[in-house]
Amino acid sequence: MAMDMRDQFYKHPQKIDPGAPAFLWVLIGVMAAIELPLALSDSGWIGSDGWRMNVFLYGAFWPPLLGERFAPLYPGQKALMFLTHTLLHGSVVHFAMNSAVLLALGKGVATFLGAGKTILLLALSAVAGAAVFGLRSEERRVGKACMSRWPP
């Protein structure tokens, strides 16, 4: 009977480091570098209160851009938004909760798959999630934009 990789992993467990892998901390650091100025802007400490929406316009996933009715703000936005949306959060609490879940689940996945395959899994999950969201979006299916939901 052939032993698959999981059986071998459980019979001969590797030494598991107590902390999360460095690449997860780097990813959280990138998200924090985006969220910190946005949170400070939202609270009125720096800039204006429109920073978050401007960042969302450039990096969030916007299903209406998949059609022909709206033009992207920069070359490549239609493709990049499939990944960049993962770095943006609606608030500090949203960022903190996503970071905690990423550390908790990412450590186990990285221990089992390794860093490279975990990064690939995160990227593929981001693209797949955005694709499903875009396909299920009423604005995309009907071909109209609800201006109360989508900024100009």
C-alpha positions as CSV (number, residue, x, y, z in Angstrom):
1,M,0.0,0.0,0.0
2,A,1.5,3.3,-1.0
3,M,1.9,6.0,1.6
4,D,0.9,9.4,0.5
5,M,2.6,12.6,1.6
6,R,0.1,13.4,4.4
7,D,0.5,10.0,6.0
8,Q,4.3,10.4,6.0
9,F,3.9,14.0,7.5
10,Y,1.8,12.7,10.4
11,K,3.9,9.7,11.1
12,H,7.1,11.7,11.1
13,P,6.2,15.2,12.1
14,Q,8.7,17.9,11.4
15,K,9.8,20.3,14.0
16,I,7.3,23.2,13.8
17,D,8.5,26.7,14.6
18,P,6.3,28.5,17.1
19,G,5.9,31.6,14.9
20,A,4.4,32.2,11.5
21,P,6.7,32.1,8.4
22,A,8.4,35.4,7.5
23,F,6.6,35.7,4.1
24,L,3.3,36.0,6.0
25,W,4.7,38.8,8.1
26,V,6.0,40.5,5.0
27,L,2.5,40.3,3.4
28,I,0.9,41.7,6.6
29,G,3.6,44.4,6.6
30,V,2.6,45.5,3.1
31,M,-1.1,45.5,4.0
32,A,-0.3,47.5,7.2
33,A,1.8,50.0,5.1
34,I,-1.4,50.6,3.1
35,E,-3.8,50.6,5.9
36,L,-2.0,52.9,8.4
37,P,-2.1,56.0,6.3
38,L,-5.7,55.3,5.3
39,A,-6.7,54.8,8.9
40,L,-4.9,58.1,9.9
41,S,-6.7,59.8,7.0
42,D,-10.1,58.4,8.0
43,S,-9.6,59.8,11.6
44,G,-8.5,63.2,10.3
45,W,-4.8,63.0,11.4
46,I,-3.4,63.3,7.9
47,G,-4.6,64.1,4.4
48,S,-8.3,64.1,3.6
49,D,-11.1,61.7,4.3
50,G,-11.2,60.7,0.6
51,W,-7.9,58.8,0.6
52,R,-9.5,55.3,1.2
53,M,-12.0,55.7,-1.7
54,N,-9.2,56.9,-4.0
55,V,-7.1,53.9,-3.1
56,F,-10.1,51.7,-3.7
57,L,-10.6,53.2,-7.1
58,Y,-7.1,52.2,-8.1
59,G,-6.7,48.9,-6.3
60,A,-10.1,47.3,-5.4
61,F,-11.9,44.9,-7.6
62,W,-14.6,46.7,-9.7
63,P,-16.8,44.4,-11.7
64,P,-18.0,47.2,-14.0
65,L,-14.5,47.5,-15.4
66,L,-14.8,44.0,-16.8
67,G,-17.3,45.3,-19.3
68,E,-16.8,48.1,-21.9
69,R,-18.9,50.8,-20.3
70,F,-16.2,52.0,-17.9
71,A,-12.6,52.7,-18.7
72,P,-9.8,51.6,-16.3
73,L,-7.9,54.4,-14.6
74,Y,-4.5,53.1,-15.6
75,P,-3.1,50.5,-18.1
76,G,-3.4,47.0,-16.7
77,Q,-6.0,47.8,-14.0
78,K,-8.4,45.2,-15.4
79,A,-5.8,42.5,-14.8
80,L,-4.1,43.9,-11.6
81,M,-7.3,44.3,-9.7
82,F,-7.6,40.5,-9.5
83,L,-4.7,40.6,-7.1
84,T,-4.5,44.1,-5.6
85,H,-7.9,43.9,-4.0
86,T,-6.4,41.5,-1.5
87,L,-4.2,44.2,0.0
88,L,-7.0,46.6,0.7
89,H,-9.3,46.7,3.8
90,G,-12.3,48.7,4.8
91,S,-11.1,49.6,8.3
92,V,-8.4,48.8,10.9
93,V,-10.6,46.1,12.4
94,H,-11.1,44.5,8.9
95,F,-7.3,44.5,8.5
96,A,-6.6,43.1,12.0
97,M,-9.1,40.3,11.6
98,N,-7.8,39.3,8.2
99,S,-4.2,39.4,9.4
100,A,-5.1,37.2,12.4
101,V,-6.8,34.6,10.2
102,L,-3.9,34.8,7.7
103,L,-1.4,34.1,10.4
104,A,-3.4,31.3,12.0
105,L,-4.3,29.5,8.8
106,G,-1.3,30.5,6.8
107,K,1.2,29.0,9.3
108,G,-0.5,25.5,9.0
109,V,-0.8,25.6,5.3
110,A,2.8,26.8,4.9
111,T,4.1,24.1,7.2
112,F,2.3,21.5,5.0
113,L,2.9,23.0,1.5
114,G,5.9,25.1,1.9
115,A,6.3,28.9,1.3
116,G,6.3,28.8,-2.5
117,K,3.1,26.7,-2.9
118,T,1.4,28.7,-0.2
119,I,2.1,32.0,-2.0
120,L,0.8,30.4,-5.2
121,L,-2.3,29.2,-3.4
122,L,-3.0,32.7,-1.9
123,A,-2.6,34.3,-5.4
124,L,-4.8,31.7,-7.1
125,S,-7.4,32.1,-4.4
126,A,-7.4,35.9,-4.9
127,V,-7.9,35.6,-8.6
128,A,-10.6,32.9,-8.3
129,G,-12.4,34.9,-5.6
130,A,-12.4,38.0,-7.7
131,A,-13.5,36.1,-10.8
132,V,-16.4,34.5,-9.1
133,F,-17.4,37.9,-7.6
134,G,-17.2,39.5,-11.0
135,L,-19.2,36.8,-12.7
136,R,-21.9,36.9,-9.9
137,S,-22.1,40.7,-9.9
138,E,-25.4,42.0,-11.1
139,E,-23.7,45.1,-12.6
140,R,-21.6,42.8,-14.8
141,R,-24.5,40.5,-15.8
142,V,-27.0,43.2,-16.6
143,G,-24.3,45.5,-18.1
144,K,-25.3,48.5,-16.0
145,A,-23.6,50.3,-13.1
146,C,-25.5,51.1,-10.0
147,M,-24.1,54.6,-9.3
148,S,-25.2,54.4,-5.6
149,R,-22.7,51.5,-5.2
150,W,-19.9,52.4,-7.7
151,P,-18.1,55.7,-7.6
152,P,-17.9,57.7,-10.8
